């Protein structure tokens, strides 16, 4: 697994060489699909006009793509987040999406800016883990932000979309078994353990004495039966998810025309996408990005003509 910049596909033969070097998964800091939010994150190198080309280039080599996605930028609302996740599902050939809360980490420029502006921030540094809301938001309450973060996982990892991801994998040569391993973790950890999937595993070990400073140890007679029941319940749910994904993968792999499957995300990039894709039409920032690309192309064309 490697981590790359969103524009590395423009380096000649880079992705092909990564494949030959043994890369099977690549992590991409997608961050967001709203150009206004990307500007706020100072991710000017992330061009939404290049997202489909970039992801299709990795998929053409049978390499699984994982992307980080940040929730809580100033332009975000629960409604826009739900809209953007739906756009990603439909139009971007991305395999795994992992969500984070925008967090002003102590020592960062964001933290300093908020502190100088007098914006409220959480005083408990234990919560600065990119899974909890730590500061105020201009368009969402703390509760709304926390709820949409938890909801985002269930919005993306729906049974229908996971079947679509498996169909895309079968059509483009991404190993389905590898994809299933990742999907199981990312589709279940937040729901079952209420922690980020990167903190998840097969068995969660806890003891009644392991409590944060200031909290009393739990009663052992109450803790252990509850822990045993929780563990059994979680593993039943986990095995159910694994079974469903395996059954779907076998059916998809054996289906006639599995390699011929296509959908809007797998469709080759076309010249008219600026008019047909929600990715490029649903936000003012996207339309401005398209206008900027056209302006640069026009200037370059004029320069060559001169």
PLY file of the C-alpha trace (Angstrom):
ply
format ascii 1.0
element vertex 306
property float x
property float y
property float z
element edge 305
property int vertex1
property int vertex2
end_header
0.00 0.00 0.00
1.24 3.48 -0.84
-0.03 7.01 -0.24
0.00 9.35 -3.23
-0.89 12.83 -4.37
-4.05 13.24 -6.43
-2.12 14.36 -9.51
0.50 11.60 -9.58
-1.32 9.93 -12.48
0.11 12.70 -14.68
3.64 11.42 -14.13
4.38 9.27 -17.20
4.19 5.51 -16.43
4.03 6.11 -12.66
0.95 3.96 -12.06
2.18 1.19 -14.36
5.49 1.12 -12.49
3.69 1.10 -9.14
1.80 -1.99 -10.33
5.03 -3.73 -11.35
6.59 -2.79 -8.00
3.87 -4.74 -6.18
1.39 -2.03 -5.19
-2.08 -3.48 -4.56
-3.71 -0.57 -2.69
-3.24 3.17 -2.82
-4.44 5.79 -0.35
-5.42 9.17 -1.79
-6.12 12.30 0.23
-9.26 13.17 -1.70
-10.45 15.32 1.28
-13.59 16.64 -0.44
-15.34 17.08 -3.80
-16.34 20.72 -3.23
-13.61 23.04 -4.57
-14.55 25.69 -2.00
-13.78 23.22 0.78
-10.53 22.17 -0.89
-9.45 25.81 -0.99
-10.24 26.13 2.71
-8.06 23.06 3.34
-5.28 24.58 1.19
-5.49 21.54 -1.08
-5.17 23.49 -4.31
-3.43 20.52 -5.93
-6.68 18.55 -5.63
-8.52 19.19 -8.89
-12.00 17.70 -9.03
-11.76 17.91 -12.83
-9.00 15.28 -12.58
-10.60 12.97 -10.02
-12.22 10.59 -12.53
-9.14 10.41 -14.75
-6.98 9.70 -11.71
-9.20 6.99 -10.23
-9.78 5.29 -13.60
-6.02 5.18 -14.17
-5.47 3.29 -10.91
-8.41 0.98 -11.61
-7.06 0.19 -15.09
-4.12 -1.48 -13.33
-6.36 -3.46 -10.95
-5.18 -1.42 -7.94
-7.66 -0.80 -5.11
-8.19 2.85 -4.17
-8.85 4.19 -0.67
-9.54 7.84 0.02
-9.74 10.05 3.07
-12.73 12.41 3.21
-13.08 15.25 5.70
-16.44 16.38 7.09
-16.95 19.77 8.71
-15.55 22.32 6.29
-17.22 25.77 6.52
-19.44 25.11 3.49
-20.65 21.73 4.76
-24.14 21.01 6.03
-25.79 17.63 6.66
-27.69 18.04 3.39
-24.59 18.86 1.29
-22.65 15.99 2.86
-25.43 13.53 1.99
-25.54 14.94 -1.56
-21.79 14.68 -2.03
-21.60 11.08 -0.77
-24.32 10.13 -3.27
-22.34 11.83 -6.06
-19.19 9.92 -5.09
-21.08 6.62 -5.10
-22.51 7.25 -8.54
-19.75 9.04 -10.43
-16.33 8.25 -8.91
-14.77 4.78 -9.39
-13.51 4.77 -5.81
-13.41 1.63 -3.69
-13.07 2.62 -0.04
-13.93 5.96 1.55
-12.95 6.76 5.13
-14.38 9.76 6.94
-12.77 12.16 9.39
-13.95 15.24 11.28
-12.16 18.47 10.46
-9.98 18.89 13.55
-7.87 21.92 14.60
-4.97 19.87 15.95
-3.04 21.74 18.66
0.04 23.28 17.09
-1.52 23.54 13.65
-2.33 26.74 11.75
-6.05 25.96 12.00
-5.85 25.78 15.79
-3.96 29.06 15.97
-6.43 30.80 13.64
-9.45 29.65 15.64
-7.81 30.60 18.92
-6.98 34.11 17.68
-10.56 34.50 16.42
-12.01 33.46 19.76
-13.80 30.43 18.30
-14.81 27.87 20.93
-12.68 24.72 21.00
-12.84 21.63 23.20
-10.51 21.81 26.20
-10.18 17.99 26.39
-7.20 17.08 24.21
-8.25 13.42 24.24
-11.01 14.35 21.78
-8.60 15.69 19.14
-8.51 12.34 17.36
-10.30 13.32 14.08
-13.31 11.26 15.20
-14.88 13.82 17.53
-16.15 17.35 17.00
-13.78 19.76 18.74
-14.86 23.20 17.61
-17.85 25.28 16.53
-19.15 25.22 12.96
-20.84 28.13 11.10
-23.65 26.01 9.63
-24.03 22.98 11.91
-24.54 22.46 15.61
-22.18 20.12 17.39
-24.90 17.48 17.52
-25.66 17.78 13.80
-21.98 17.47 12.96
-21.52 14.40 15.15
-24.66 12.76 13.76
-23.74 13.31 10.11
-20.24 11.91 10.78
-21.73 8.68 12.11
-24.38 8.65 9.39
-21.79 9.09 6.63
-20.44 5.57 7.17
-23.87 3.98 6.75
-24.64 6.23 3.78
-21.60 5.08 1.83
-21.42 1.43 2.92
-24.95 0.43 2.02
-25.56 -3.18 0.88
-26.48 -1.87 -2.57
-23.28 0.15 -2.94
-21.05 -2.65 -1.63
-22.53 -4.91 -4.31
-21.73 -2.20 -6.86
-18.13 -2.03 -5.58
-17.80 -5.79 -6.02
-19.22 -5.58 -9.56
-16.71 -2.85 -10.41
-13.90 -4.95 -8.96
-14.91 -7.97 -11.05
-15.08 -5.83 -14.18
-11.70 -4.13 -13.73
-9.50 -6.82 -12.20
-9.41 -5.59 -8.61
-9.12 -8.76 -6.45
-12.51 -9.17 -4.77
-11.17 -11.07 -1.75
-8.85 -8.17 -0.91
-11.69 -5.71 -1.34
-13.97 -7.77 0.92
-11.38 -7.74 3.72
-11.34 -3.95 3.66
-15.09 -3.54 3.22
-15.82 -5.70 6.26
-13.72 -3.42 8.46
-14.98 -0.12 7.09
-18.64 -1.16 6.92
-18.90 -2.50 10.48
-16.39 -0.90 12.88
-18.16 2.41 13.51
-21.54 0.69 13.83
-20.32 -2.03 16.19
-17.48 -0.38 18.14
-18.12 3.36 17.68
-14.46 3.92 16.75
-12.78 4.68 13.43
-12.08 1.56 11.32
-8.34 2.21 11.59
-8.73 1.40 15.29
-10.74 -1.74 14.65
-9.74 -5.40 14.73
-11.25 -8.86 15.16
-11.51 -8.88 18.94
-11.70 -5.87 21.23
-10.05 -6.50 24.60
-11.31 -4.53 27.59
-10.95 -4.82 31.36
-13.07 -3.19 34.11
-9.99 -1.47 35.56
-9.01 0.23 32.29
-10.67 3.57 32.75
-9.60 7.12 32.02
-8.19 9.13 34.94
-10.97 10.37 37.20
-13.37 7.54 36.38
-14.04 4.69 38.80
-13.39 1.06 37.74
-16.53 -0.75 36.61
-18.13 -3.45 38.72
-16.62 -6.77 37.57
-19.84 -8.75 38.14
-21.69 -6.42 35.79
-18.82 -5.80 33.36
-17.86 -9.36 32.34
-21.37 -10.69 31.46
-22.06 -7.53 29.50
-18.70 -7.76 27.74
-19.31 -11.42 26.84
-22.76 -10.62 25.41
-21.44 -7.62 23.45
-18.60 -9.70 22.01
-20.96 -12.48 20.92
-23.43 -10.03 19.37
-20.70 -8.14 17.49
-19.20 -11.32 16.05
-22.57 -12.57 14.90
-23.08 -9.27 13.07
-19.53 -9.42 11.71
-19.96 -12.96 10.40
-23.24 -11.96 8.80
-21.52 -9.16 6.88
-18.64 -11.43 5.81
-21.06 -14.11 4.63
-23.16 -11.67 2.61
-20.08 -10.19 0.90
-18.69 -13.63 0.06
-22.02 -14.83 -1.36
-22.36 -11.67 -3.42
-18.79 -11.95 -4.71
-19.25 -15.56 -5.85
-22.52 -14.72 -7.60
-21.01 -11.67 -9.27
-17.88 -13.51 -10.40
-19.97 -16.32 -11.93
-22.50 -14.04 -13.58
-22.34 -13.90 -17.39
-20.79 -10.68 -18.57
-19.18 -9.83 -15.22
-16.16 -8.36 -17.01
-18.46 -6.25 -19.19
-20.20 -4.52 -16.27
-20.20 -0.74 -16.45
-21.86 2.24 -14.75
-21.42 6.03 -14.78
-18.31 5.81 -12.60
-16.55 3.31 -14.89
-17.45 5.17 -18.07
-14.35 6.65 -19.77
-13.92 10.39 -19.31
-15.89 12.36 -21.91
-15.64 15.94 -23.14
-19.23 16.77 -22.10
-18.88 15.82 -18.42
-18.87 19.46 -17.35
-22.52 19.55 -18.39
-23.67 16.05 -17.39
-21.92 15.10 -14.14
-23.29 16.20 -10.77
-19.68 16.27 -9.59
-19.03 19.22 -11.89
-22.39 20.98 -11.84
-23.90 20.83 -8.34
-21.70 23.43 -6.62
-20.62 26.95 -7.49
-17.04 25.96 -6.77
-17.20 23.17 -9.35
-18.54 25.50 -12.02
-15.80 28.00 -11.20
-13.19 25.23 -11.47
-14.48 24.33 -14.94
-14.37 27.97 -16.01
-10.78 28.22 -14.76
-9.73 25.12 -16.72
-11.28 26.56 -19.88
-9.57 29.90 -19.31
-6.16 28.27 -18.88
-6.72 26.11 -21.94
-7.68 29.20 -23.96
-4.60 31.11 -22.82
-2.34 28.17 -23.64
-3.95 27.86 -27.06
-3.49 31.57 -27.72
0.13 31.34 -26.64
0.88 28.48 -29.03
-0.86 30.31 -31.85
1.25 33.39 -31.24
0 1
1 2
2 3
3 4
4 5
5 6
6 7
7 8
8 9
9 10
10 11
11 12
12 13
13 14
14 15
15 16
16 17
17 18
18 19
19 20
20 21
21 22
22 23
23 24
24 25
25 26
26 27
27 28
28 29
29 30
30 31
31 32
32 33
33 34
34 35
35 36
36 37
37 38
38 39
39 40
40 41
41 42
42 43
43 44
44 45
45 46
46 47
47 48
48 49
49 50
50 51
51 52
52 53
53 54
54 55
55 56
56 57
57 58
58 59
59 60
60 61
61 62
62 63
63 64
64 65
65 66
66 67
67 68
68 69
69 70
70 71
71 72
72 73
73 74
74 75
75 76
76 77
77 78
78 79
79 80
80 81
81 82
82 83
83 84
84 85
85 86
86 87
87 88
88 89
89 90
90 91
91 92
92 93
93 94
94 95
95 96
96 97
97 98
98 99
99 100
100 101
101 102
102 103
103 104
104 105
105 106
106 107
107 108
108 109
109 110
110 111
111 112
112 113
113 114
114 115
115 116
116 117
117 118
118 119
119 120
120 121
121 122
122 123
123 124
124 125
125 126
126 127
127 128
128 129
129 130
130 131
131 132
132 133
133 134
134 135
135 136
136 137
137 138
138 139
139 140
140 141
141 142
142 143
143 144
144 145
145 146
146 147
147 148
148 149
149 150
150 151
151 152
152 153
153 154
154 155
155 156
156 157
157 158
158 159
159 160
160 161
161 162
162 163
163 164
164 165
165 166
166 167
167 168
168 169
169 170
170 171
171 172
172 173
173 174
174 175
175 176
176 177
177 178
178 179
179 180
180 181
181 182
182 183
183 184
184 185
185 186
186 187
187 188
188 189
189 190
190 191
191 192
192 193
193 194
194 195
195 196
196 197
197 198
198 199
199 200
200 201
201 202
202 203
203 204
204 205
205 206
206 207
207 208
208 209
209 210
210 211
211 212
212 213
213 214
214 215
215 216
216 217
217 218
218 219
219 220
220 221
221 222
222 223
223 224
224 225
225 226
226 227
227 228
228 229
229 230
230 231
231 232
232 233
233 234
234 235
235 236
236 237
237 238
238 239
239 240
240 241
241 242
242 243
243 244
244 245
245 246
246 247
247 248
248 249
249 250
250 251
251 252
252 253
253 254
254 255
255 256
256 257
257 258
258 259
259 260
260 261
261 262
262 263
263 264
264 265
265 266
266 267
267 268
268 269
269 270
270 271
271 272
272 273
273 274
274 275
275 276
276 277
277 278
278 279
279 280
280 281
281 282
282 283
283 284
284 285
285 286
286 287
287 288
288 289
289 290
290 291
291 292
292 293
293 294
294 295
295 296
296 297
297 298
298 299
299 300
300 301
301 302
302 303
303 304
304 305
